[in-house]
Amino acid sequence: MQRNEDFRFVLVMRKSRLQELIERFNTWSQAKFYLEHNNVEVKDYLNEHNLYQKQLTEAELILKSLGRFQLLERGLL
């Protein structure tokens, strides 16, 4: 029987659209202004970001229980 340490999981994640905007405009306020100026629902971006973070956390918890785990940002590939 194999131990959990024998398995290694690498979860490749990407930044959410909200994180990309904040990186592009340097602050949440400026990103929010950009969205509002372009008649885009800020709430949609926030909901998408929160759901994505929740799913990443859930996946991390599951994978950690199965073996070694590493989170890798897609931009580093």
N, C-alpha and C positions, 0 to 999 in steps of 0.2 A: 504494500500500500504506500502511496506517495504522500509526503507531507505537504502542507500548504506552502511552505517556503520553496518548494521545488517549482512552483508555478509563478510566473512573472507576467503581470498585465500592464500594458502601456495604453493609457487612454489619451488619444489625440483630440484636443479641443481647439476650437477657434473662438475668437472674440465675438461677442454679440454685436449687433448693429449699434447698440447704445455705447458699448465700450469703444468701438471704432470711432464713433462720432466724438466722444470725449477725448480720445487720443488725438483726433484731428483738430479739434477746436480748443484743447487744453483745459477747459472747465465745463462742468455740467451746465452752468448758466449760459455759456456761449452756445453749447450744443442745443440746448432747449430753445434759445432764440432762433437758431438756424431752422429747427423743425417748425416752430410756430410761424416763422416768416415764409416758409414754403407750404403752409397749410397742411402739415402732417400732424396726425394725432400723437402727441407726446405719450399719452397713456398706452398706446399700442406698443411703443418701444419699451416702455417700462415693464409692461406685462410680459412681453417676449423675453426681456432680460431676466426678470425674476423667475419665470418658468424654466428658462435654460439653466440658471444657477441651481435651482432646486433639483433638476434632473441630473446635473453634474454631480451634485452632492450625493444623491441617491445611488448613482452608478459607482461613485467612489466607495461608499460604504459597502456595497455588495462585493465589489472586486477586492477590497481589503480583506474581507472575510474569507476569500478564496485563495489568497496568496499575496506575494509582493506586488506593490502597486506604485505606478509612477504616472503623474499627470504631465503631459507634454503639450505645449502650445504649438499649433499648426505652423505658425510663422517661423519656428525654429527648424523645421524640416527642410 
